[in-house]
Amino acid sequence: MKIRVDKKKGKYYVHSLELSHNHALHVPQCAHMMPSQQKISKAQELEIDLAEASGIKLKDSYEFMGRQASGKDVLGYTKQDQKNYLHNKRQRELKYVSFDATYRTNKEYRPLAMFVGFNHHREVVIFGAALLYDETIESFQWLFETFFEVMLGKKPNTIFTDQDPAMAKAISLVMPDTYHQLCTWHLMQNALKHVGHLLRGENGFRSDLNACFKVWEEEEEFLSAWNDILHKHNVYDNSWLQRLFEVKDKWAKAYVKMSFSAGITSTQLSESLNADLNDYLQSDYDIVKFFTHFERLLNDKHYKELLAEYNLRQKLPKIKMKSPMLIQAA
């Protein structure tokens, strides 16, 4: 189209117009980028849903589907289309969720509480889990009572928890006969917050503290070692260490050695479980996506137990010998 100006009238006018196209609107490879041509088929929707349920990232699943179709230009939709589809799907699903739809494992959002232990193959097993609204005594009391109701009233001989005063109070109310131990893995995480400068130093504080957790088996040995820590590192006035010492009967080996735990150490449970959670869950998952991937974790653990059952019946066990000096008769 050519436009000219009529100087006498002071107006623009169309001088000539070619109605037929003299160039292609798009090259064929770009057709799928046009809004009018973008479409995700039902079969592709199923593949996208399956990829998300399997924990495959959007970028990776889009890459895979493009290769499967012999090119992203053949796929028929863009990565943004796939992202929009998943977003709309989650919005539809969230209409039926009646509480906060954000999952976080920190104090600003919703904490995840889990009951875990070892099965007969000495592998971590999850007995139950809940997303809590808060971390009050009342919430923990409800959590424990509900769990024991599901477990037909059976309560553990020993329970490991983190250093949470509200949880400790709830345990004393709901299961007064259960021996309450503090998880040494969580204690070390708290130590990083309160005495991190000592743990990171090269003055031996970390090894001295670890010895109080795991080495000294007699009360006199422990008390002597603890006083040595206070003197050697000049931490008599550290309030966190003072509070830690007040509950020494819940974590020091000299006091917890007589409690039954089937050879379980709290560190084994916590480290293994946290590694699993990081593999399956992300802190920004909404409630629907959280439960989808949490169920993946449970299913994979169940399958791992079946595999251990198979190996138990088909293979000879591996024999591991420890030094007789390290073995105690129980």
N, C-alpha and C positions, 0 to 999 in steps of 0.2 A: 504494500500500500504506500502510495506517494501522496504527501500532503504539501500543498503550496498556500501561499498567502496572497490574497487579493488586496493589493495596496490601496486601491481606490475605495473599496468597501471596509478595509481594515479587518478582514476576517480570514480565517483559515478554511480551506476546502479540500476535499479529496480529489486529487487529480487523476489517479488510476488505482485499480484494485484487482488483484489476482486471487480469485476465490479458491482455486485448487492448490494443495500443498506442494511446495517445491523442495521440501526436505523432510526427512523422517523426524517425527516428534521425539522418539527415543530409540536408541539402539536396543535390540532384543534383550541383551544382557542386563539392561536397566529397567526392564518392564516391571519386575517385581517390586521396584522401589516406588512405583506410582501408587498413591493411596487407593485408587479405584481398582488396582490389580492385586493388592495385598490381601491374601486370604489363607487362613490356617485350616486345613481340612480336618475332619473328625479323626482320621487315622493319625494325623500329625499331633492333634491334641492329646491322644492317648500316649504317644511317644514322649511328649513334653511332660505329661503328668508322671509317667513312669520314671523319667530321668530325674525329676525333682524329688520323687519319693525315694529314690536310690541315693540321694545326697550329691548328685552331680551338679556342679555349678552351671549357671545359665550360659556363661561363655563357652564352657566345654561341651555342653549338650548341643548348643547351636552349631559349634564347629563339627561335632560328630554327625549331626543330621545333614549338614551341608555336604560332608564327604559321602554320606550314604546316598544322597540324591545326585551325586556326581557334580556338585558345585552349588555354591550358595545362590547363584543366579537362577538355578533350576528349582530351588527349594520353594519359592513362591511367596516368601515373607522375609522380613528383616529381623534382626536381633531385637530391635525395639518392639516389633509386633509380638514376639515371644514374651518379652518382659511385660508388656501390657496385658497379654492373655493371662499370665500367672498372677498379676496384680488384681485383675478383675475376678479371677477365680477365688483368690483369698478373701476379697471383699464379700463375695457371695457366701462363702463358708463362715465368715465371722459374724454374719447376721444371727447365728444360733449360739454364739458364745455370750454368756451372761455376766462375765466378769472381765477385769482388766486384761487386755490382749497383748501385753508386753512381758516377755520372759527375760529376766536378768538374774544373775547369781551374785548380786551385791546388795548392800543395805538400801540403796536408793530405789530399787525395784523389787521384784518378787523373788524371794529365796527359794531354791529347790532343796527339799529335804528328802533324803533317801535312807532306807534301811538296807544295809549290805552286810555280807559275811562271806565265808568260804564254804564251798560245797565239798563233797567227799573226794573231789579231785584236787582240792586246794586251789581252786580258781574262784575269782570273785563272782558272787551271785547277788542279784538285786531282788530283795524280798518285797519291797514296796517303795512308792515315791509319791510326793505331793508338792504342789506349788502353794506356798503359804502366803497369806495376805500380809502378815507381819511376823515379828519374832518376839512376841510377848509370852509370859508364863501361860496365859490362857490358851493361846494358839498351840504351843507345844504340848500342853496337857491334852487338848482335843486330839492332836496328831497321834500321841502315844496310845490314848484310849481307843481311838478308831482302829489303829493298827493291831492292837491286841484283840479287839473284837473279831477282826478278820482272821487272826491266828488262833481263834477259839480259846482265848485267855492265856495262851502260852507266853511266858515272859523269859527274856534271856538271863543267863547267869551273870554275864558281863556285857557291858555296853561301852563303846568308845565314842566320845563326842569331842567337839572343839571346846574352847574355853569360853562358853557363853553362860552367864549367870542365870538368865531366864530359863534356859534349857536344863541347867543343873537343878534348879528349884522344881521344875515340872517332873524331872526324873525322881526326885525324892518324894514327891506326892503320889505319883502313879505307880512306881515300882521300887518301893523302899528296900526290898530284899535283893535287888540287882546291884552288883558291884559296878560302880561308875568310874571308868578310867578316862583320862584325857588323852586325846590323840597326839602323839609326839610330833607327827608331821605338821599338824596345825600349830602346835606350840612353837615349832621352829619358824613357821611363817609369821607368827606374832612377834617372835624374837627379832626378826628382821626389821619390824616396824619400830620396836622400842629400844633395841640395843644393836642395831644394824652396824653401827660404826665399829663395834667390838668384834662382831662376827666376820666382818670383811677384813679386819686387821690380821697381822701376822704374829700376834702375841699369844696364840694358842687358846684363845677364849672359846672358839667353836669346839675344839676337841675336848676341852675341859667340861663344857656344858653337855656335850654328847655323852661323855663318860658318866655323868650323873643320871642321864636318861637310861643308858643301856648297859653299863659295865658294873658299877659298884652294887653288889648284892647284899651286903650287910649294912645295917643302919649306921653303925659306927663309922664304917668306911665312907658312906655317903655324906654324913654330917661333916666329917673331916674334910672331904673333897669340896663340899659346898663352902665351907669357911675359907678354904684355900682360894677359891674363886673370888670371893668377896675381898680378900686381902690382896691377892696378886693383881687384880684388875681395878682395885679401889672403887668398888660399886656398892658399898654398904648402904648408900642412900638411894639406890635405884628403886623406885616404887614398883615397877613391873616385876623385877626379880623378887621383891618382898612378897608380892601377891602370889607369884609362882611358888615360892617356898611354903606359903600357907596351905597350899593344896598338894603338897608333895606326895601324900598318900595316894594320889590319883595318877601319878605319872612316873615317879622314881622307881627303878627296878628293885631297890631294897624293900619297897613296900608292896608293889604289885605282883611280885614273883609268885605269891601263893594263890592268886586268883586264877580261875580257870578260863583259858582263852583258846584252847586247842592248838597252841603253837602259833596263833595269829599275832602279828604285831600291827599296831595301828598304822605304822608307816607303810607297810605293804598294801593295806587296803586303800588308803587315801591316795598314794601315788598311782596305783593301778587304775583306780576309778577316775581320777582326774584326767589321766591320759585318755581313757575311753571317752569321757565327756567331750574333750577337745576334738576328738576325731569325728564325733557325730553331731554335736550341737554348736550353735553360735548364739552369742548373747543377744542378738537383735531379732531372733525368731519371734514371730507372733505365736499365739497359743496353739493354733491349728498346726502350723509347721513344726512347732516344738514337739507336740505329741506324735506327729508323723515320724520324726527322726528319732525320738526317744524309743518308739516301738521298734525301729530298725536295730537300735542298740540291744534291746531285750531279745529280739529274734536271733541276732548274731550270737549273743551269749548262750542262748538255748541250743543253737546248732553246735557251738563249740563244746558244750557239755555232752551232746550226742556223739561228737567225734571222740571225745575222751572216753566215753563208754565203749565205743567200738575198739579203740586202741587197747583198752583194758582187757578185752576179751581176745584180741588177735595178736598182741605183741607182748614180748617179755618186758617187765619193768626195768627201768634203768636203776642200777644200784649205785648209791652215792655214800661213801664212807667219810665220817668226820673223825677228827682226832678224839680219842677216848677221854682226853682231859676236858673236852668241851661238852661232853654228853652227861647229863644228869638223869638219874632215875626218878621218874615222877610217881 
